[in-house]
Amino acid sequence: MSPQANRHDPPMTASDNSNGTQGQITAREREILHLISQGKNNREIAAELDISVKTAETHRTNIMRKLRLHTSNELVRYALQNNLVES
């Protein structure tokens, strides 16, 4: 196995992508990201938005995949760095 096989790509920021990474995130995903940055879990997000917990989980997974992030902390940091939420 090559050393690069275990390497993770660094998280993308808006400046890393000339198309604008934020443009890849839907309005609903931005809403979910905002709630995540407030410390809400999938169950709380689902209740607030009147969606299923599975749908909240799917949105979170899609956001993380699109932004190449791996943890909720990275999601919050991304949201703060890109002015998607207020600190």
GUDREN-56408 format. One record per atom (N, C-alpha, C): residue number from 1; x, y, z; atom name. Coordinates in pm, whole numbers, plus 32768, in hexadecimal, padded with zeros to 4 digits. Layout:
- nutor; X; Y; Z; roza
- NUM; X; Y; Z; CA
...
END
This chain:
- nutor; X; Y; Z; roza
- 1; 8054; 7F8B; 8000; N
- 1; 8000; 8000; 8000; CA
- 1; 8059; 807C; 8000; C
- 2; 803E; 80D9; 7FAA; N
- 2; 8090; 8151; 7FA2; CA
- 2; 8071; 81AF; 8016; C
- 3; 80D0; 8206; 803C; N
- 3; 80B8; 8264; 80AA; CA
- 3; 8041; 82BF; 808F; C
- 4; 8025; 82DA; 8010; N
- 4; 7FB6; 8334; 7FF0; CA
- 4; 7F2F; 82F1; 7FFF; C
- 5; 7F29; 826D; 8006; N
- 5; 7EAA; 8228; 8011; CA
- 5; 7E63; 8249; 8094; C
- 6; 7EAF; 8267; 80FF; N
- 6; 7E73; 8287; 817F; CA
- 6; 7E63; 831D; 8195; C
- 7; 7E93; 836C; 8138; N
- 7; 7E91; 83FC; 8146; CA
- 7; 7E06; 8432; 8129; C
- 8; 7DD8; 848F; 817D; N
- 8; 7D5A; 84D4; 8165; CA
- 8; 7D78; 8559; 8125; C
- 9; 7D27; 857E; 80C4; N
- 9; 7D35; 8602; 8089; CA
- 9; 7D11; 866A; 80F2; C
- 10; 7D56; 86DB; 80F3; N
- 10; 7D32; 8743; 8155; CA
- 10; 7CA7; 877A; 8136; C
- 11; 7C62; 87AB; 819B; N
- 11; 7BDD; 87E3; 8184; CA
- 11; 7BE3; 8857; 8122; C
- 12; 7B7E; 8861; 80D0; N
- 12; 7B75; 88D0; 8072; CA
- 12; 7B3C; 894B; 80B6; C
- 13; 7B71; 89BD; 8092; N
- 13; 7B34; 8A3A; 80BC; CA
- 13; 7B03; 8A7E; 803E; C
- 14; 7AB4; 8AE6; 804E; N
- 14; 7A7D; 8B2C; 7FDA; CA
- 14; 7AEB; 8B5C; 7F7D; C
- 15; 7B5E; 8B83; 7FB6; N
- 15; 7BCB; 8BB5; 7F62; CA
- 15; 7C14; 8B45; 7F18; C
- 16; 7BFF; 8AC7; 7F41; N
- 16; 7C40; 8A57; 7EFE; CA
- 16; 7BFD; 8A34; 7E79; C
- 17; 7B85; 8A63; 7E65; N
- 17; 7B37; 8A39; 7DF2; CA
- 17; 7B08; 8AB4; 7DA7; C
- 18; 7B35; 8AC5; 7D2C; N
- 18; 7B10; 8B3C; 7CE0; CA
- 18; 7A7A; 8B42; 7CC6; C
- 19; 7A36; 8AD0; 7CCB; N
- 19; 79A5; 8ACF; 7CB9; CA
- 19; 795D; 8AF6; 7D39; C
- 20; 79A4; 8AFD; 7DA9; N
- 20; 7969; 8B1E; 7E2A; CA
- 20; 7928; 8AA5; 7E69; C
- 21; 7969; 8A6E; 7ECB; N
- 21; 7935; 89F8; 7F0F; CA
- 21; 78AB; 8A12; 7F48; C
- 22; 7895; 8A8A; 7F7D; N
- 22; 7814; 8AAA; 7FB8; CA
- 22; 77A4; 8A9A; 7F51; C
- 23; 77C2; 8AB1; 7ED3; N
- 23; 775E; 8AA3; 7E6B; CA
- 23; 7731; 8A13; 7E59; C
- 24; 7783; 89B3; 7E85; N
- 24; 7760; 8926; 7E7A; CA
- 24; 7701; 88FA; 7EE8; C
- 25; 76F6; 894A; 7F50; N
- 25; 769F; 8927; 7FC0; CA
- 25; 7617; 8966; 7FA8; C
- 26; 75B0; 8916; 7FB3; N
- 26; 7529; 894A; 7F9D; CA
- 26; 74FE; 89A3; 8010; C
- 27; 7493; 89ED; 7FFB; N
- 27; 745E; 8A44; 8064; CA
- 27; 7439; 89F0; 80DF; C
- 28; 73FF; 897D; 80CA; N
- 28; 73D8; 8926; 813A; CA
- 28; 7453; 88F5; 8184; C
- 29; 74BD; 88D4; 8139; N
- 29; 7539; 88A8; 8178; CA
- 29; 7578; 8919; 81CA; C
- 30; 7570; 8994; 8198; N
- 30; 75A1; 8A06; 81E5; CA
- 30; 7551; 8A15; 8266; C
- 31; 74CF; 89FD; 825E; N
- 31; 7479; 8A03; 82D4; CA
- 31; 74A3; 8998; 8339; C
- 32; 74BC; 8920; 8307; N
- 32; 74E9; 88B2; 835D; CA
- 32; 7571; 88D4; 839A; C
- 33; 75CC; 8909; 834A; N
- 33; 7651; 892E; 837A; CA
- 33; 7647; 8996; 83E9; C
- 34; 75ED; 89F5; 83D9; N
- 34; 75D8; 8A5B; 8440; CA
- 34; 75AC; 8A1A; 84C3; C
- 35; 7550; 89BB; 84BC; N
- 35; 751F; 8978; 8533; CA
- 35; 758C; 8921; 8573; C
- 36; 75DC; 88E0; 851F; N
- 36; 764D; 8891; 8553; CA
- 36; 76AC; 88ED; 859F; C
- 37; 76C5; 8963; 8566; N
- 37; 7723; 89BF; 85A7; CA
- 37; 76EC; 89F5; 862A; C
- 38; 766A; 89E9; 863F; N
- 38; 762D; 8A0F; 86BF; CA
- 38; 7634; 899C; 8724; C
- 39; 7671; 892D; 86FB; N
- 39; 7682; 88BC; 8755; CA
- 39; 760E; 885A; 8755; C
- 40; 75B4; 8867; 86F4; N
- 40; 7540; 880E; 86F0; CA
- 40; 7564; 8788; 86B0; C
- 41; 752A; 871D; 86E7; N
- 41; 7541; 8699; 86AE; CA
- 41; 74D5; 867B; 8646; C
- 42; 74E0; 8608; 8605; N
- 42; 7483; 85E6; 8599; CA
- 42; 73F2; 85E2; 85C8; C
- 43; 73DC; 85B0; 863E; N
- 43; 7353; 85A8; 8673; CA
- 43; 7318; 8634; 8689; C
- 44; 7368; 868E; 86C0; N
- 44; 733B; 8717; 86D7; CA
- 44; 7324; 8762; 8654; C
- 45; 737B; 874B; 85F4; N
- 45; 736C; 8789; 8570; CA
- 45; 72EC; 8757; 852F; C
- 46; 72D6; 86D6; 8535; N
- 46; 725E; 869B; 84F9; CA
- 46; 71E0; 86D6; 8538; C
- 47; 71DD; 86E3; 85BB; N
- 47; 7168; 871A; 85FF; CA
- 47; 7151; 87AC; 85D8; C
- 48; 71BD; 87F9; 85D2; N
- 48; 71B0; 8888; 85B2; CA
- 48; 7180; 889F; 8523; C
- 49; 71AE; 884A; 84C6; N
- 49; 718C; 885E; 8439; CA
- 49; 7118; 8807; 840B; C
- 50; 70E2; 87B8; 8467; N
- 50; 7072; 875F; 8449; CA
- 50; 7096; 86FE; 83D7; C
- 51; 710C; 86C0; 83E7; N
- 51; 713B; 865A; 8389; CA
- 51; 715E; 85DF; 83DB; C
- 52; 7175; 856F; 8398; N
- 52; 719B; 84F6; 83E2; CA
- 52; 722E; 8501; 840D; C
- 53; 7250; 84B4; 8472; N
- 53; 72DA; 84AF; 84A0; CA
- 53; 7333; 847C; 842E; C
- 54; 7303; 841B; 83E3; N
- 54; 734F; 83E4; 8372; CA
- 54; 736C; 8451; 830A; C
- 55; 730B; 84A8; 82F0; N
- 55; 7320; 8516; 8290; CA
- 55; 738A; 8576; 82C5; C
- 56; 7385; 8595; 8347; N
- 56; 73EA; 85EC; 8383; CA
- 56; 7474; 85AC; 8377; C
- 57; 747D; 852A; 8390; N
- 57; 74FC; 84E2; 8384; CA
- 57; 752F; 84E7; 82F4; C
- 58; 74D4; 84D7; 8295; N
- 58; 74F9; 84D9; 8207; CA
- 58; 752F; 8562; 81E0; C
- 59; 74ED; 85CC; 820D; N
- 59; 751E; 8653; 81F0; CA
- 59; 75AA; 8666; 822A; C
- 60; 75BE; 863D; 82A7; N
- 60; 7641; 864B; 82E7; CA
- 60; 76AB; 85FF; 8298; C
- 61; 768C; 8585; 8270; N
- 61; 76E9; 8533; 8222; CA
- 61; 770A; 8575; 819D; C
- 62; 76A6; 85AB; 8159; N
- 62; 76BC; 85EC; 80D8; CA
- 62; 7713; 8668; 80E7; C
- 63; 76FC; 86B6; 8150; N
- 63; 774D; 872E; 8168; CA
- 63; 77DE; 8704; 817D; C
- 64; 77F3; 86A1; 81D2; N
- 64; 787B; 8675; 81F0; CA
- 64; 78C1; 863E; 8174; C
- 65; 7877; 85F5; 8123; N
- 65; 78B1; 85BE; 80A7; CA
- 65; 78D7; 862F; 8048; C
- 66; 787C; 868E; 8033; N
- 66; 7896; 86FB; 7FD6; CA
- 66; 790C; 8751; 8001; C
- 67; 791A; 8766; 8083; N
- 67; 7984; 87BC; 80B6; CA
- 67; 7A01; 876F; 80DC; C
- 68; 79FB; 86EA; 80D0; N
- 68; 7A6A; 8693; 80F4; CA
- 68; 7A92; 86A7; 8187; C
- 69; 7A2F; 86AA; 81DD; N
- 69; 7A45; 86B7; 826C; CA
- 69; 7A1E; 8634; 82AE; C
- 70; 7A54; 861C; 8327; N
- 70; 7A41; 859B; 8365; CA
- 70; 7A01; 859E; 83EF; C
- 71; 79FC; 8614; 842D; N
- 71; 79C2; 861D; 84B3; CA
- 71; 7966; 8697; 84BE; C
- 72; 7913; 8696; 8523; N
- 72; 78BC; 8709; 853C; CA
- 72; 790F; 8785; 855E; C
- 73; 797D; 8771; 85A4; N
- 73; 79D4; 87E3; 85C3; CA
- 73; 7A09; 8824; 8544; C
- 74; 7A2E; 87D3; 84E2; N
- 74; 7A5C; 880B; 8463; CA
- 74; 79EB; 8856; 841C; C
- 75; 7971; 8823; 8427; N
- 75; 78FE; 8868; 83EB; CA
- 75; 78EB; 88F2; 842A; C
- 76; 78F2; 88F7; 84AD; N
- 76; 78E0; 8976; 84F4; CA
- 76; 7950; 89D7; 84CF; C
- 77; 79CB; 89A6; 84CE; N
- 77; 7A3C; 89FA; 84A9; CA
- 77; 7A2B; 8A31; 841B; C
- 78; 7A00; 89DB; 83BE; N
- 78; 79E8; 8A06; 8335; CA
- 78; 797D; 8A74; 8331; C
- 79; 7910; 8A5E; 8379; N
- 79; 78A2; 8AC0; 837A; CA
- 79; 78D2; 8B47; 83AF; C
- 80; 7923; 8B45; 8418; N
- 80; 7957; 8BC1; 8450; CA
- 80; 79B9; 8C06; 83F2; C
- 81; 7A13; 8BBA; 83B7; N
- 81; 7A78; 8BF2; 835E; CA
- 81; 7A3C; 8C2D; 82E0; C
- 82; 79CA; 8BF9; 82B7; N
- 82; 798C; 8C26; 823A; CA
- 82; 7910; 8C7D; 8252; C
- 83; 7906; 8CB0; 82CD; N
- 83; 789B; 8D0D; 82F1; CA
- 83; 780F; 8CD8; 82D5; C
- 84; 77FD; 8C56; 82E8; N
- 84; 7778; 8C1B; 82D7; CA
- 84; 772A; 8C25; 8358; C
- 85; 7770; 8C3B; 83C5; N
- 85; 7731; 8C50; 8448; CA
- 85; 7781; 8CBB; 8491; C
- 86; 7742; 8CF7; 84F5; N
- 86; 7788; 8D5C; 8544; CA
- 86; 77CA; 8D18; 85BB; C
- 87; 783F; 8D4B; 85E1; N
- 87; 7885; 8D11; 8654; CA
- 87; 7855; 8D4B; 86D7; C
END
